[in-house]
Amino acid sequence: MRIDKRRFYHLDWYLILNGLILFGIGMMNLVSATSSFSSGSWNFIIKQFIAFTMGLGLMLVVMYYDYRMIANHSKYIYAGGIALVILVLIIGLAAGGARRWISIFGFSIQPSELMKPILVVFLANMLYDKKRQNIPLSLKDIAKPLFWTLLPFVLIVKQPDLGTGIVIILVSFAMLWYVGLKKSTYAVIFGVGAISPFFAWHYLMKPYQKMRVLSFINIDADPAGFGYHAKQAIIAVGSGKFLGKGFLNGTQHKLQFIPEHHTDFIFTVFSEEWGFIGSVVLFVLFISFINRCLKIATNAHDELGSIIAFGIASIFYVQFTINVMMAIHLAPVVGIPLPFISYGGSSLLVTLASVGLLLNISTRRYMF
């Protein structure tokens, strides 16, 4: 395997450094989040670092192969991702009332996480010709992309994993918007969007998911039940005040008031210990990272790379926004990890693979 040295010379070091800082903050925050666990922090830190090491290897592999070649084979990669999602429903590992993981060589993998970048590349390969010709998408043009989006969405929601399903839908629509839509297409999408909550409520959502929505509307309706997560998250974030309580000094998560505070509610740990100022710094880092992703999309060599980079940027934006909004009760509680920060091997692997795609697109604009 011959490595072209130009790829390293033209690496986007800003994106890499920004991502490493976020990961470093995540590891430090994970130490605090898991310090009160009976097994201690080191077990989680070691597993997260192993996932990071594996993710770096995957990132290098993704960087090596031309993104155009990856896109050309995206239908096979997509089929493999769908097969894994279906496999989860058959032999998946169950935990917390959901069946989302499969065990491969002793490692638990969450295929729904893998579908995020896979779907982005698959849809980009399907749409880039329209983008290149600057042709707005008609209803007929979006029918096929939406079908291939709804397929994994339905399978993932059945696990159930509504959070990942929401990310997939929002990212897909963001990509369609980026390519361009006809006015009539916008009208139909908004019309369908208006009635889709009714359909989802009656045919897709589980009873506990409906209760989360109701508790979001009225958090005090069931403060000890379905409103408990949101209520405790608000208390934790608010208790950090302006400067925070200091590293390892957070009390809400140490006393186990916040469930899943090392994964979906990881932001509450950070905001409690570092306060408003620390949260602003974290926001700036994420905004900077996402802005860099968008710059890569703008400067990409071709429309294919531009759409892929925009789709990846959308994944980071949607997950960051919903995760934080969920923690401060501006969105219903759903299972969406905070990129680089939340504990979880599959999420970190996908995050680094996505960064590999961005670096792939960024470096190759100098190589054609």
ZIRACOR-V791151 format. One record per helix or strand of 3 or more residues. SS is the DSSP state (2 for helix, 1 for strand). FROM is the first residue (numbers start at 1). TO is the last residue. Records with the same first field share a line. If there is no record, write none. Layout:
# ZIRACOR-V791151
SS = FROM-TO + FROM-TO
This chain:
# ZIRACOR-V791151
2 = 5-9 + 13-33 + 41-64 + 67-72 + 74-91 + 111-132 + 139-157 + 162-179 + 183-204 + 207-217 + 228-239 + 266-299 + 303-327 + 345-364
1 = 93-95 + 98-104 + 107-109
